Amino acid sequence: MRSFLLLFLIIMACRPSNKIGKLVGVPKERSLENTYWVLNELNETSIVNSNSGKLFIELKAETKSITGLGGCNQISGGYTITGSKIKFSTATTRMFCQQTMEVETSFLKALSTVTTFEIKEHDLFLKSENIIVLKFHAESAMDN
């Protein structure tokens, strides 16, 4: 019984805590703006990112601009937010990359259909007609 209690206390002590996150500067829930959002899922299909080419978006609060990478091309443009509604207006560079063009085209098409967003802790869900079309995870810009 003592070893069970000891094991329980050790497990509880090792459990992540939001207090630790606050101490090291990681909030419990990320902000939509000024966060580096890496794409994890596109139309319910997992996206595998490499360190050299993560698909991402970042919304700049000061300028209401969006920057990102679609896989091959840089994304830029603007956005507007009203409550949980969001609309993007984007443009990209025009390079052709055989391996990533299909994913990039789908990513940009999905981004253009987005009407609402939801944030749960460190995940961003962009929705079209209440269907999640893009799922992102917050990362530190230093991780990219």
FENSUL-V390644 format. One line per field, one symbol per residue. ss: DSSP state (H for helix, E for strand, - for the rest). phi: phi as a letter, one per 20 degrees, with the letter a starting at -180 (. if undefined). Layout:
ss: ???
phi: ???
This chain:
ss: -HHHHHHHHHHHHH---HHHHHH------------EEEEEEE--EE---------EEEEE----EEEEE----EEEEEEEEE--EEEEEEEE--------HHHHHHHHHHHHH--EEEEE--EEEEEE--EEEEEEEEE-HHH-
phi: .ffffffffffffeffcfffgffendffceefemcedefdbclmdfdeeefebfebcbdeffdlddcrcepcdfdbqcbcccmeebcdccccfcedcgfdffffffffffffefcccbdcldddddcclmdfdccccfcfgffe
